[in-house]
Amino acid sequence: MIVRRLGSLIVRRRWTSLARQCIAATFFVALVFSMVTLNASFNRVFYEAQQNTGGGQTVVITDHGIRFFAPTDKWVWNSSQLVLDQGTVKLMQPLRDGFAAMTIVLGIMLFSRESTESYKEAKRDNEQFRVWTGTLYAIGVRREDIFGIFLMEKVFACLAGLVMGTVLSITLLIPYVLAEFAGSGMNLFFRNISDTYLIGALAAGMFVSLSVTIKVNTLRMGTVPKTLLKFRKD
């Protein structure tokens, strides 16, 4: 009961910090979710198209599936059908590799930035919580409860960011990218993109878990008995 009550009080008192954390989490989740989902969808269709072109077959990609026919000199590329030969698929290999590399590089950059910012934020929070921590420990609140009280804000912000970022990605970012490809034939490489939403959600969840884990470890150092006794004396 005390954890929920005091945790809710901290959330209300620090609403600006909470809003900032929610916005940051929403941005990161939306970006990671969109990149990973689009990349996974493209790779899935490209791999299927590449599978049987080793024998020189023609690949026909439509909204309804991928078929393979005998070699032909016919070449079609429009919004409803792609007819590709083995050479065309090979020419697209650097595009697929570049798309994957860009996603990996951006993912690593976001991962590094999120780790650094989460640690700085957690250290800053520990300093701001010094007085509250000492007071709570002085009135007999257990260390485990203090830990839970201060962790509640971060968990709430990350979960809210995960939900809002996922919704933003599915309703705005991904449809915008697909609209840019409409009519070019590239849209066919993102058939059934909803099938790869789970992969995007797992990647986004990893970022959220990373942020919470850093907060947990930093907060744990600030709530060890020795530190709490020091806060109590201060």
C-alpha positions in Angstrom: 0.0 0.0 0.0 2.7 2.5 1.0 4.6 1.7 -2.3 1.6 2.5 -4.4 0.6 5.6 -2.4 4.1 7.2 -2.3 4.9 6.1 -5.8 1.8 7.8 -7.1 2.7 10.9 -5.1 6.2 11.0 -6.7 4.6 10.6 -10.2 2.3 13.6 -9.5 5.1 15.8 -8.1 7.4 15.0 -11.0 4.9 15.2 -13.8 7.3 17.3 -16.1 10.0 14.7 -15.7 7.5 12.0 -16.3 6.2 13.7 -19.5 9.7 14.2 -20.8 10.5 10.5 -20.2 7.3 9.4 -21.9 8.0 11.6 -25.0 11.6 10.3 -25.3 10.5 6.7 -24.9 7.7 7.2 -27.5 10.2 8.6 -30.0 12.7 5.8 -29.6 10.1 3.1 -29.7 8.4 4.5 -32.8 11.7 4.8 -34.6 13.0 1.4 -33.7 9.6 -0.3 -34.3 9.3 1.2 -37.7 12.9 0.5 -38.9 12.9 -3.1 -37.7 9.4 -3.9 -39.0 10.1 -2.4 -42.5 13.5 -4.1 -42.7 12.1 -7.5 -41.6 9.3 -7.3 -44.1 11.6 -6.3 -47.0 14.1 -9.1 -46.1 11.3 -11.7 -45.9 10.0 -11.0 -49.4 13.5 -10.6 -50.9 14.6 -13.9 -49.4 11.6 -15.7 -50.9 12.2 -14.1 -54.3 15.9 -15.0 -54.1 15.3 -18.6 -53.1 14.5 -20.1 -56.5 16.3 -17.7 -58.9 19.5 -19.8 -58.7 18.2 -21.9 -61.6 17.5 -18.8 -63.7 13.8 -18.8 -63.0 11.7 -15.7 -63.4 10.2 -14.3 -60.1 6.7 -12.9 -60.2 5.7 -10.9 -57.0 2.1 -9.8 -56.5 0.0 -8.9 -53.6 -1.2 -12.5 -53.4 2.2 -14.2 -53.3 5.4 -15.1 -55.1 5.5 -17.5 -58.1 8.4 -18.8 -60.2 8.3 -19.4 -64.0 10.6 -20.4 -66.7 13.1 -17.7 -67.9 11.6 -15.0 -70.0 12.8 -11.7 -71.4 9.6 -9.9 -70.1 10.4 -7.3 -67.5 7.5 -5.8 -65.5 7.7 -3.4 -62.5 4.4 -1.7 -61.4 2.3 -1.3 -58.3 0.5 -4.6 -58.7 3.1 -6.9 -60.2 6.9 -7.4 -60.3 8.4 -9.7 -62.9 12.1 -10.1 -62.1 14.8 -12.3 -63.5 17.9 -13.7 -61.7 20.1 -10.7 -62.8 17.6 -8.2 -61.5 17.4 -9.9 -58.1 21.2 -9.8 -57.9 21.3 -6.1 -58.8 18.9 -5.5 -55.8 21.2 -7.4 -53.4 23.2 -4.2 -52.5 19.9 -2.4 -51.8 18.8 -5.1 -49.4 22.2 -5.2 -47.7 22.3 -1.4 -47.5 18.8 -1.3 -45.9 19.9 -3.9 -43.4 23.2 -2.1 -42.6 21.4 1.2 -42.1 19.0 -0.4 -39.7 21.8 -2.0 -37.7 23.9 1.1 -37.6 21.0 3.3 -36.5 20.0 0.7 -34.0 23.5 0.6 -32.4 23.6 4.4 -32.3 20.2 4.5 -30.6 21.2 1.7 -28.3 24.4 3.7 -27.2 22.5 7.0 -26.8 19.7 5.3 -24.8 22.3 3.6 -22.5 24.1 6.9 -21.9 21.0 9.0 -21.4 19.4 6.4 -19.1 22.5 6.2 -16.9 22.8 10.0 -16.6 19.1 10.3 -15.9 19.2 7.6 -13.2 22.2 9.2 -11.5 20.4 12.6 -11.6 17.3 11.0 -10.1 19.3 9.4 -7.3 20.6 12.8 -6.3 17.2 14.3 -6.3 15.8 11.4 -4.3 18.5 11.7 -1.6 16.3 13.7 0.8 13.2 11.6 0.2 15.2 8.4 0.6 16.7 9.4 3.9 13.3 10.5 5.2 11.6 7.3 4.2 14.3 5.2 5.7 14.2 7.3 8.9 10.5 6.7 9.4 11.0 2.9 9.0 10.2 2.2 5.4 11.9 -0.9 4.2 14.7 -0.7 1.6 12.7 -2.9 -0.8 9.8 -0.5 -0.6 11.9 2.5 -1.2 13.4 0.8 -4.3 9.9 0.1 -5.6 8.6 3.6 -4.9 11.3 5.3 -7.0 11.3 2.6 -9.7 7.5 3.1 -10.3 8.0 6.4 -12.2 10.5 4.8 -14.8 8.4 1.7 -15.3 5.2 3.8 -15.9 7.1 6.1 -18.4 8.6 3.2 -20.3 5.3 1.3 -20.6 3.5 4.4 -21.7 6.2 5.2 -24.3 6.1 1.6 -25.6 2.3 1.8 -26.1 2.3 5.3 -27.6 5.4 4.6 -29.8 3.9 1.4 -31.2 0.6 3.1 -32.0 2.5 6.1 -33.6 4.5 3.7 -35.7 1.6 1.6 -36.9 -0.8 4.4 -37.6 1.6 7.1 -38.9 5.2 6.3 -39.6 4.9 3.0 -41.4 1.9 4.0 -43.5 3.8 7.2 -44.5 6.8 5.2 -45.8 4.5 2.7 -47.7 2.6 5.6 -49.2 5.9 6.9 -50.6 6.5 3.6 -52.4 2.9 3.4 -53.7 2.9 2.9 -57.5 6.6 2.2 -57.7 6.5 -1.6 -57.3 8.6 -1.4 -54.1 5.4 -1.6 -52.1 5.2 -5.3 -53.0 8.3 -5.9 -50.9 6.2 -4.9 -47.9 3.3 -7.4 -48.4 1.6 -8.5 -45.2 3.8 -6.2 -43.2 1.6 -6.8 -40.1 3.3 -10.2 -39.9 6.5 -8.5 -38.9 5.0 -6.3 -36.3 6.0 -8.8 -33.6 9.7 -8.5 -34.6 9.4 -4.7 -34.3 7.7 -4.9 -31.0 10.4 -7.2 -29.6 13.2 -4.8 -30.7 11.3 -1.8 -29.2 10.7 -3.8 -26.0 14.5 -4.5 -25.8 15.1 -0.7 -25.7 12.5 -0.2 -23.0 14.0 -3.1 -21.0 17.4 -1.6 -21.3 16.3 1.7 -19.9 14.5 0.1 -17.0 17.5 -2.2 -16.3 19.9 0.7 -16.1 17.5 2.6 -13.8 17.2 -0.6 -11.6 21.0 -1.0 -11.3 21.7 2.6 -10.6 18.8 2.9 -8.1 20.0 -0.3 -6.3 23.3 1.3 -5.7 21.5 4.3 -4.1 19.4 2.1 -1.8 22.0 -0.2 -0.3 21.8 -0.1 3.6 25.1 1.7 3.9 23.9 4.5 1.6 20.6 4.7 3.3 22.2 5.1 6.7 24.3 7.9 5.3 21.2 9.6 3.9 19.5 9.2 7.3 22.4 11.0 9.0 22.3 13.8 6.5 
